[in-house]
Amino acid sequence: MPWREVSAMQERREFVRLAMMEGVNRRELCRRFGISPDVGYKWLARAEAGQDLSDRSRRPLNSPSRSSDAVEAAVLSVRDEHPAWGARKIAAVLERNGVKPPAVSTVHAILGRHGRIDPWPVSPGKAWSRFERSAPNELWQMDFKGWVRLASQEPLHPLTVVDDHSRYSPCLAACGDQRGETIKPLLVTAFRRHGMPLAFFVDNGAPWGDPHGGETWTRFEVWLLKLGIKVIHSRPYHPQSRGKVERFHRTLAVELLDLHTFASLDQAQRAFDSWREAYNYERPHQALDQDVPASAYHPSPRTFPEILPEPQYDENEIVRSVSTTKAYISFKGRLWSVPKAFCGERLAVRPLNTDGLYGVFFASHQIGSIDLTNPQPVSHVPEQASAMSPV
């Protein structure tokens, strides 16, 4: 089947699944997907009737009254379709599909008996406590999975985005580089489909950070700030603070990247689309009591604006425009340097609680400070996670 047809089918399935989530504005979702309400409701009707939109039957794999041989066949069927899934996930899928599963230990024994896995070497360890945001779209974690080689030896950089609350992935993209201009259209597609989050949680690397160039702010971050999306950086050398996206990376590696070598970015993207669909809607997640991420997710009501907003300031505020070529503002008879990412932007200078100390703001975000008692450049005010940030 041609790539265009595969993409269309996956797009329809994603529309239907998002439209069936509780509280979703279906007409707004139709607008985000670029279809008329008539088309959207036609797809929903077909999906509800079990027609055309799915390449898998929703009927149970088996009946609880069938023989143990049939149950074993059902276990092996799920395992063969998802070679990296363990006994707990397989048992959850069987139960979801109407098959009364045996105990998890029995499922594991079936897999071992048929040569699908080795016996457990040790007993499972204790569960770790987790922190998470209270609702979907409050925080999306974003990162690049360590790059891998295509068959042509060119690099493949998987861009990963995971909702902190639900573990739902609104974006998984096969990129040839890690530039902000490459990422923007991919995020725009995700924003148009799923709405926009309140904040992104990222590390300090490119393109959302510039650890080697001496600049803390980037043009990519400024673009997100204009969209009303806060950018939160993890503490340096603390990858555990971004535990959900790191765990997503391990799952992606085990279930997909370690099993395949892709000939091109297009082929990788087709595989990513198929895997993301299974991850969101089929794969049981232990942190969700073996439910799927889509069960805890709904699209954001924050619609992506087609015209990029500019920051608004009150009439009585001290507002300075930054040159497009020189990163300076004039204040109190001096030139003060500001981050290069804000060249061409308008900034506000607001007094703080200490005499002689002023904050430099981009809209409501403080990006630096001016100390009139110390003739130094504007100091940076980072937006970093505390020790109790979600993981």
Backbone hydrogen bonds, N-H to C=O, Kabsch-Sander energy under -0.5 kcal/mol:
donor,donor_aa,acceptor,acceptor_aa,energy
6,V,2,P,-2.1
7,S,3,W,-2.7
8,A,4,R,-1.9
9,M,5,E,-2.2
10,Q,6,V,-2.4
11,E,7,S,-2.5
12,R,8,A,-2.2
13,R,9,M,-2.2
14,E,10,Q,-2.3
15,F,11,E,-2.3
16,V,12,R,-2.6
17,R,13,R,-2.4
18,L,14,E,-2.4
19,A,15,F,-2.8
20,M,16,V,-1.5
21,M,18,L,-1.3
24,V,21,M,-1.4
26,R,24,V,-1.0
29,L,25,N,-2.1
30,C,26,R,-2.2
31,R,27,R,-1.8
32,R,28,E,-2.1
33,F,29,L,-1.8
34,G,30,C,-0.6
34,G,31,R,-0.9
35,I,30,C,-2.5
40,G,36,S,-2.4
41,Y,37,P,-3.0
42,K,38,D,-1.7
43,W,39,V,-2.5
44,L,40,G,-2.2
45,A,41,Y,-2.3
46,R,42,K,-2.3
47,A,43,W,-2.6
48,E,44,L,-2.7
49,A,45,A,-1.4
50,G,47,A,-1.4
51,Q,46,R,-3.2
53,L,51,Q,-2.6
66,R,63,S,-1.9
70,A,67,S,-0.5
71,V,67,S,-1.6
72,E,68,S,-2.6
73,A,69,D,-2.0
74,A,70,A,-2.0
75,V,71,V,-2.4
76,L,72,E,-2.6
77,S,73,A,-2.0
78,V,74,A,-2.0
79,R,75,V,-2.2
80,D,76,L,-2.6
81,E,77,S,-1.7
82,H,78,V,-1.9
85,W,82,H,-1.9
90,I,86,G,-2.2
91,A,87,A,-2.7
92,A,88,R,-2.1
93,V,89,K,-2.3
94,L,90,I,-2.5
95,E,91,A,-2.2
96,R,92,A,-2.2
97,N,93,V,-1.9
98,G,95,E,-1.5
99,V,94,L,-3.0
100,K,98,G,-0.5
107,V,103,A,-2.4
108,H,104,V,-2.5
109,A,105,S,-2.0
110,I,106,T,-2.4
111,L,107,V,-2.2
112,G,108,H,-2.4
113,R,109,A,-2.7
114,H,110,I,-1.5
115,G,112,G,-1.4
116,R,111,L,-2.9
117,I,111,L,-0.7
138,E,135,A,-1.3
140,W,199,A,-2.3
141,Q,162,V,-3.3
142,M,201,F,-2.1
143,D,160,T,-2.2
145,K,158,P,-2.8
148,V,156,L,-2.2
150,L,154,E,-3.0
151,A,262,F,-2.9
153,Q,150,L,-2.1
156,L,148,V,-2.8
157,H,175,C,-3.4
159,L,157,H,-0.5
159,L,173,A,-2.9
160,T,143,D,-3.0
160,T,158,P,-0.5
161,V,171,C,-1.7
162,V,141,Q,-2.8
163,D,168,Y,-3.3
164,D,139,L,-2.8
167,R,163,D,-2.2
171,C,161,V,-0.8
173,A,159,L,-2.1
175,C,157,H,-1.8
175,C,173,A,-0.8
182,T,179,R,-0.8
183,I,179,R,-1.6
184,K,180,G,-2.3
186,L,182,T,-0.5
186,L,183,I,-0.6
187,L,183,I,-2.4
188,V,184,K,-2.6
189,T,185,P,-1.8
190,A,186,L,-1.7
191,F,187,L,-3.1
192,R,188,V,-2.5
193,R,189,T,-1.6
194,H,190,A,-3.2
195,G,191,F,-2.0
196,M,302,R,-2.3
198,L,137,N,-2.3
200,F,230,K,-2.9
201,F,140,W,-2.6
202,V,200,F,-0.6
202,V,232,I,-2.8
208,W,205,G,-0.6
209,G,205,G,-1.4
210,D,215,E,-0.7
214,G,210,D,-0.7
215,E,210,D,-0.7
222,V,218,T,-1.9
223,W,219,R,-2.2
224,L,220,F,-1.7
225,L,221,E,-2.6
226,K,222,V,-2.1
227,L,223,W,-1.0
228,G,225,L,-1.6
229,I,224,L,-2.4
230,K,198,L,-2.5
230,K,228,G,-0.6
232,I,200,F,-3.1
232,I,230,K,-0.6
233,H,383,E,-3.3
234,S,202,V,-2.5
238,H,235,R,-1.5
241,S,238,H,-1.6
242,R,239,P,-1.8
243,G,240,Q,-1.0
246,E,242,R,-2.0
247,R,243,G,-2.5
248,F,244,K,-2.2
249,H,245,V,-2.0
250,R,246,E,-1.8
251,T,247,R,-2.2
252,L,248,F,-2.7
253,A,249,H,-2.4
254,V,250,R,-2.5
255,E,251,T,-2.7
256,L,252,L,-1.6
257,L,252,L,-2.0
258,D,253,A,-3.1
259,L,256,L,-1.2
260,H,256,L,-0.9
268,A,264,S,-2.1
269,Q,265,L,-2.5
270,R,266,D,-2.0
271,A,267,Q,-1.9
272,F,268,A,-2.7
273,D,269,Q,-2.7
274,S,270,R,-1.9
275,W,271,A,-2.6
276,R,272,F,-3.0
277,E,273,D,-1.8
278,A,274,S,-1.8
279,Y,275,W,-2.8
280,N,276,R,-2.5
281,Y,277,E,-2.1
282,E,278,A,-2.3
283,R,278,A,-2.8
285,H,291,D,-2.4
288,L,285,H,-1.4
289,D,286,Q,-1.6
290,Q,285,H,-2.0
291,D,285,H,-0.6
291,D,288,L,-1.1
294,A,280,N,-2.5
295,S,292,V,-1.6
296,A,293,P,-1.7
297,Y,294,A,-0.9
300,S,194,H,-3.2
303,T,301,P,-1.1
308,L,306,E,-0.5
317,E,314,D,-1.5
318,I,349,V,-0.6
319,V,317,E,-0.8
320,R,347,L,-3.3
322,V,345,E,-2.9
323,S,326,K,-0.6
323,S,328,Y,-0.7
328,Y,326,K,-1.8
329,I,336,W,-2.3
331,F,334,R,-2.6
334,R,331,F,-1.3
336,W,329,I,-3.1
336,W,334,R,-0.5
338,V,327,A,-2.0
342,F,339,P,-2.0
343,C,340,K,-1.9
344,G,322,V,-0.9
344,G,323,S,-0.8
345,E,342,F,-2.1
347,L,320,R,-3.3
348,A,361,F,-2.6
349,V,318,I,-2.8
350,R,348,A,-0.6
350,R,359,G,-2.6
352,L,357,L,-2.5
357,L,354,T,-2.1
358,Y,370,I,-2.9
359,G,350,R,-3.5
360,V,368,G,-2.6
361,F,348,A,-3.2
361,F,359,G,-0.6
362,F,365,H,-3.1
363,A,361,F,-0.6
365,H,362,F,-2.1
366,Q,364,S,-0.6
367,I,360,V,-2.8
367,I,365,H,-0.6
368,G,360,V,-1.2
369,S,379,S,-1.3
370,I,358,Y,-3.3
372,L,356,G,-3.1
372,L,370,I,-0.6
374,N,371,D,-1.9
376,Q,374,N,-2.9
378,V,337,S,-1.3
379,S,369,S,-1.8
381,V,367,I,-0.7
384,Q,382,P,-0.7
385,A,233,H,-2.5
389,S,386,S,-1.6
391,V,131,F,-0.8
